Amino acid sequence: MPTLLLWGAQDKSFPVWLAYRMKETMFPHAEIRLIPESGHCPFDETPEAFCDALLPWLDEQLRPSEQPAAQQQASDH
C-alpha cells in the first residue's frame, strides 16, 4: 500500500526520528518527506510547502501503471 509520511522537521511533539521508527516498524514501504520550516501541523503552518510535498506524490500514485493488468495483479500479491 503506498504510504507517505509528511512530517514537520521542527515538530516538538513528535520528533522526526518517530517518522523513521514508524517506517521501520509499521510502514516499511513508506516514503518520508520532511517539511523543513514546519512543526506539528505542516498542513496548517506551511500549507504551500505541505502541498508542494503532497501533490506530486499523489500525482505519481494516481498515474496509470505501464504494466499490463495481469502483471499488475500478480505483483500486488
C-alpha positions as CSV (number, residue, x, y, z in Angstrom):
1,M,0.0,0.0,0.0
2,P,1.5,3.4,-1.0
3,T,2.1,5.5,2.1
4,L,3.5,8.9,2.5
5,L,4.6,10.3,5.9
6,L,4.7,14.0,5.7
7,W,6.5,15.3,8.8
8,G,7.2,18.7,10.2
9,A,11.0,18.9,10.6
10,Q,10.6,21.2,13.6
11,D,7.9,19.0,15.3
12,K,8.5,19.1,19.1
13,S,5.5,16.8,19.9
14,F,6.5,14.0,17.5
15,P,10.2,14.4,16.6
16,V,11.5,13.4,13.2
17,W,13.0,10.2,14.5
18,L,9.5,8.9,15.1
19,A,8.7,9.1,11.4
20,Y,11.7,6.8,10.7
21,R,10.6,4.5,13.5
22,M,7.1,4.3,12.1
23,K,8.5,3.5,8.7
24,E,10.7,0.8,10.2
25,T,8.0,-0.8,12.3
26,M,4.7,-0.1,10.6
27,F,5.1,1.1,7.1
28,P,8.2,-0.4,5.6
29,H,7.4,0.8,2.0
30,A,6.5,4.3,3.1
31,E,8.2,7.4,1.8
32,I,9.1,10.1,4.3
33,R,9.1,13.8,3.3
34,L,10.1,16.4,5.8
35,I,8.6,19.9,5.7
36,P,11.7,22.0,6.9
37,E,10.0,25.1,8.3
38,S,7.1,23.3,10.0
39,G,6.3,21.9,13.3
40,H,3.5,19.5,14.3
41,C,0.8,20.7,11.8
42,P,2.5,21.3,8.5
43,F,-0.8,21.5,6.6
44,D,-1.7,24.5,8.8
45,E,1.7,26.1,9.5
46,T,3.2,25.8,6.0
47,P,0.3,24.9,3.6
48,E,2.2,25.7,0.4
49,A,5.2,23.5,1.4
50,F,2.8,20.8,2.5
51,C,1.0,20.8,-0.9
52,D,4.3,21.0,-2.7
53,A,5.3,17.7,-1.0
54,L,1.9,16.0,-1.2
55,L,0.6,16.8,-4.7
56,P,3.5,15.4,-6.7
57,W,3.3,12.2,-4.6
58,L,-0.4,11.9,-5.2
59,D,0.0,12.5,-8.9
60,E,2.6,9.7,-9.0
61,Q,0.2,7.4,-7.2
62,L,-2.7,8.1,-9.4
63,R,-0.8,7.9,-12.7
64,P,-1.9,4.8,-14.7
65,S,0.5,1.9,-14.4
66,E,2.5,1.0,-17.5
67,Q,2.2,-2.7,-16.6
68,P,-0.5,-4.8,-18.2
69,A,-3.3,-5.5,-15.8
70,A,-2.5,-9.2,-15.3
71,Q,1.1,-8.3,-14.4
72,Q,0.0,-5.6,-12.0
73,Q,-2.3,-8.0,-10.2
74,A,0.4,-10.6,-9.9
75,S,2.9,-8.0,-8.4
76,D,0.3,-6.8,-5.9
77,H,0.2,-10.2,-4.2
